[in-house]
Amino acid sequence: MHHTTLTIPTPGRGLVDITSNVRDAVAALGARSGLCHLFVRHTSASLLIQENADPSVLRDLEVWMSALVRDGDPRFTHTEEGPDDMSAHVRGELTATQLSVPILDGELALGVWQGLYLWEHRTRGRAREVVCSVLT
């Protein structure tokens, strides 16, 4: 098992394509076959595999999530860091903090239209850490 930590800057709420970051990490670790496991080390961000061809998919996901979990919901009591604080935690709970992708012939075995994304749930940008573990 080999590990590396990726630091991903985010501009604020939304999806950040991390496919190339992960591909580079897998290549640097020299994996030809195995499993790439990703884990985001934050409670207000998440990971997903999603379509990478049409940017409207990413916008629609954000619109849907914003309608489902609203900032400043009066039911939330955890608001120390602002109105997006607890909503970001709920968003993180509804989505995934980890995922795995097979490695075949030195490449991530993603489908033609699939990409790896970090979903920033806070409105202000941050540097997020994603642990990339490769089991060969």
Helices and strands as residue ranges (DSSP letters): E 2-9, E 14-17, H 19-28, E 34-40, E 45-51, H 55-68, H 85-94, E 98-104, E 107-108, E 114-120, E 127-135
